[in-house]
Amino acid sequence: MSEHDLNWKYVDESVVESESIAKARQQSLELGVEPVSPAVGAQLAVIAAAAGARAIIEIGTGVGVSGLCMLQAARGAHLTSIDTETEYQQHAREHFTEAGVAPARVRLIAGRASEVLPRMNERSYDIVFVDADAPSVIEYVEHGLRLAKPGGSVLVARALWKGRVADPARRDDAATAFRGLISELAASSAVVTAISPAGDGLLQIVKLGA
């Protein structure tokens, strides 16, 4: 095992998740829905807590793993979560309830993100989390930057896409989309960005301006 793999394994295994997150993660894996890794979940929690997030929107509910990570860390936050799979959202709602998250703190919207996002209020969210439909990531981040408050964060899961983004020979739609997005953001004066190698990569974008 390489040094990188050892570090990745150590960071992931050092995370102690709550019982509710662990239960949601287990169900996610049983359903074949890949949740964010424990290390990425922990980073989401830290960012949400540090920001004192009050309004969070996520693209890709799954069965609630990422939502729980953020809601349990930012205890005054409200989450809006979009997904096309109503069955998964129902499981997510059950996990939120079992974790003691008040129903009023969660709004689940069933539908295509490309159709829902244009209807959401701009400059209204402290955190926009993107974890869905990788080839459409550029579109989702454009919407995310519109929806984020100045000083807010747009967080993108799987930004290294199974190691393919770092390999210029990989030309599949997802790797190409992530590579283009990262290059475009690096050249922008409207944001500051960083990529964490935890999990499959977490792209962190902070929207500048007043």
C-alpha positions as CSV (number, residue, x, y, z in Angstrom):
1,M,0.0,0.0,0.0
2,S,1.4,3.4,-1.0
3,E,2.0,6.2,1.5
4,H,-0.9,8.1,0.0
5,D,-3.2,5.1,0.4
6,L,-2.1,4.7,4.1
7,N,-2.8,8.3,4.8
8,W,-6.2,8.1,3.1
9,K,-7.1,5.0,5.1
10,Y,-5.9,6.5,8.4
11,V,-7.9,9.7,7.9
12,D,-11.0,7.8,7.0
13,E,-10.8,5.4,9.9
14,S,-10.0,8.1,12.4
15,V,-13.5,9.5,12.0
16,V,-16.0,8.5,14.7
17,E,-19.5,8.9,13.3
18,S,-22.7,9.2,15.3
19,E,-24.9,6.2,15.4
20,S,-27.5,7.8,13.1
21,I,-24.9,8.6,10.4
22,A,-23.4,5.1,10.7
23,K,-26.9,3.6,10.3
24,A,-27.6,5.8,7.2
25,R,-24.2,4.9,5.7
26,Q,-24.9,1.2,6.2
27,Q,-28.3,1.5,4.5
28,S,-26.8,3.6,1.7
29,L,-24.2,0.9,0.9
30,E,-26.9,-1.8,1.1
31,L,-28.9,0.1,-1.5
32,G,-25.9,0.6,-3.8
33,V,-25.9,4.3,-3.2
34,E,-22.3,5.5,-2.6
35,P,-22.3,8.0,0.3
36,V,-19.6,10.5,1.0
37,S,-16.6,8.9,2.8
38,P,-16.3,9.4,6.6
39,A,-13.4,11.8,6.0
40,V,-15.5,13.9,3.6
41,G,-18.4,13.8,6.0
42,A,-16.2,15.1,8.7
43,Q,-15.0,18.0,6.5
44,L,-18.5,18.9,5.7
45,A,-19.3,19.0,9.4
46,V,-16.3,21.2,10.2
47,I,-17.1,23.6,7.4
48,A,-20.8,23.8,8.4
49,A,-19.9,24.4,12.1
50,A,-17.2,26.9,11.4
51,A,-19.5,28.9,9.1
52,G,-22.3,28.9,11.6
53,A,-24.4,27.8,8.7
54,R,-28.1,28.7,8.9
55,A,-29.2,27.7,5.3
56,I,-27.8,24.8,3.4
57,I,-28.8,23.4,0.1
58,E,-27.6,20.1,-1.3
59,I,-27.9,18.5,-4.7
60,G,-28.1,14.7,-4.1
61,T,-29.9,13.6,-1.0
62,G,-29.0,9.9,-1.1
63,V,-30.3,8.5,2.1
64,G,-29.2,11.4,4.2
65,V,-25.5,10.8,5.1
66,S,-24.1,14.1,4.0
67,G,-27.2,16.0,5.3
68,L,-26.8,14.5,8.7
69,C,-23.1,15.3,8.8
70,M,-23.9,19.0,8.2
71,L,-27.1,19.3,10.3
72,Q,-25.6,17.6,13.4
73,A,-22.6,20.1,13.2
74,A,-24.6,23.2,12.4
75,R,-27.4,22.8,14.8
76,G,-29.3,26.0,13.8
77,A,-29.2,25.1,10.1
78,H,-32.0,24.3,7.8
79,L,-31.4,22.0,4.9
80,T,-33.0,21.9,1.5
81,S,-32.1,18.7,-0.4
82,I,-32.8,17.8,-4.0
83,D,-32.9,14.4,-5.5
84,T,-34.7,12.5,-8.3
85,E,-35.1,9.4,-6.1
86,T,-38.1,9.7,-3.9
87,E,-37.5,6.3,-2.3
88,Y,-34.0,7.4,-1.1
89,Q,-35.5,10.7,0.2
90,Q,-38.0,8.8,2.2
91,H,-35.2,6.8,3.8
92,A,-33.3,10.1,4.4
93,R,-36.3,11.6,6.2
94,E,-36.5,8.5,8.5
95,H,-32.8,8.9,9.4
96,F,-33.3,12.6,10.1
97,T,-36.2,11.9,12.3
98,E,-34.4,9.1,14.2
99,A,-31.5,11.4,14.7
100,G,-33.7,14.0,16.4
101,V,-33.6,16.5,13.6
102,A,-36.8,18.6,13.7
103,P,-38.9,18.2,10.6
104,A,-39.0,21.9,10.1
105,R,-35.3,21.9,9.6
106,V,-35.4,19.8,6.5
107,R,-37.1,20.4,3.1
108,L,-36.8,17.5,0.6
109,I,-37.5,18.4,-3.0
110,A,-38.0,15.5,-5.5
111,G,-37.0,16.5,-9.0
112,R,-34.2,17.2,-11.4
113,A,-31.6,19.7,-10.0
114,S,-31.4,21.4,-13.4
115,E,-35.1,22.2,-13.2
116,V,-35.3,23.0,-9.4
117,L,-32.2,25.1,-9.0
118,P,-33.3,28.0,-11.3
119,R,-36.3,28.5,-9.0
120,M,-34.2,28.9,-5.8
121,N,-33.4,32.3,-4.3
122,E,-30.0,33.7,-5.2
123,R,-27.5,34.8,-2.5
124,S,-29.6,32.8,0.1
125,Y,-27.4,29.9,1.3
126,D,-24.3,29.6,3.5
127,I,-23.4,26.3,2.0
128,V,-24.2,24.6,-1.4
129,F,-23.2,21.0,-1.5
130,V,-23.0,19.2,-4.8
131,D,-22.9,15.4,-5.0
132,A,-24.8,14.3,-8.1
133,D,-24.6,13.7,-11.8
134,A,-20.8,14.4,-12.2
135,P,-20.9,15.3,-16.0
136,S,-23.3,18.2,-15.0
137,V,-21.0,19.5,-12.3
138,I,-20.1,22.8,-14.1
139,E,-23.8,23.6,-14.4
140,Y,-24.5,22.8,-10.8
141,V,-21.6,24.9,-9.6
142,E,-22.7,27.9,-11.7
143,H,-26.1,27.6,-9.9
144,G,-24.4,27.1,-6.6
145,L,-22.4,30.3,-6.9
146,R,-25.6,32.2,-7.7
147,L,-27.3,30.7,-4.7
148,A,-24.5,31.2,-2.2
149,K,-24.3,34.2,-0.1
150,P,-21.1,36.4,-0.3
151,G,-18.6,34.5,1.8
152,G,-20.6,31.3,1.4
153,S,-19.2,28.0,0.3
154,V,-19.9,25.7,-2.7
155,L,-18.6,22.2,-1.8
156,V,-18.3,19.6,-4.5
157,A,-17.8,15.9,-3.7
158,R,-15.8,13.4,-5.8
159,A,-13.8,16.2,-7.4
160,L,-10.9,13.8,-8.1
161,W,-13.3,11.3,-9.7
162,K,-11.5,8.0,-8.9
163,G,-8.1,9.4,-9.7
164,R,-9.1,10.2,-13.3
165,V,-9.1,14.0,-13.0
166,A,-5.3,14.0,-12.2
167,D,-4.6,11.9,-15.3
168,P,-4.9,14.1,-18.5
169,A,-5.2,10.9,-20.6
170,R,-8.6,10.2,-19.0
171,R,-11.2,11.8,-21.3
172,D,-14.5,10.6,-20.0
173,D,-17.3,13.1,-19.5
174,A,-17.0,13.3,-15.7
175,A,-13.2,13.6,-15.5
176,T,-13.2,16.2,-18.3
177,A,-15.9,18.2,-16.5
178,F,-14.1,18.3,-13.2
179,R,-10.8,19.2,-14.9
180,G,-12.4,22.0,-16.8
181,L,-14.2,23.3,-13.7
182,I,-11.1,23.3,-11.5
183,S,-9.0,25.1,-14.2
184,E,-11.8,27.7,-14.7
185,L,-12.1,28.4,-10.9
186,A,-8.4,28.7,-10.4
187,A,-8.3,31.6,-12.9
188,S,-11.3,33.4,-11.4
189,S,-10.9,36.4,-9.0
190,A,-14.4,36.0,-7.8
191,V,-13.7,32.9,-5.7
192,V,-11.0,31.2,-3.7
193,T,-10.7,27.4,-4.0
194,A,-8.9,24.4,-2.5
195,I,-9.1,20.7,-3.2
196,S,-9.0,18.2,-0.3
197,P,-7.8,14.7,-1.3
198,A,-10.0,13.2,1.4
199,G,-12.3,10.5,0.1
200,D,-12.6,10.9,-3.6
201,G,-11.8,14.6,-3.3
202,L,-13.7,17.6,-2.0
203,L,-13.6,20.8,-4.0
204,Q,-14.1,23.8,-1.7
205,I,-15.1,27.1,-3.3
206,V,-15.7,30.3,-1.3
207,K,-17.6,33.1,-3.0
208,L,-16.0,36.5,-2.6
209,G,-17.6,39.9,-2.7
210,A,-20.1,41.9,-0.6
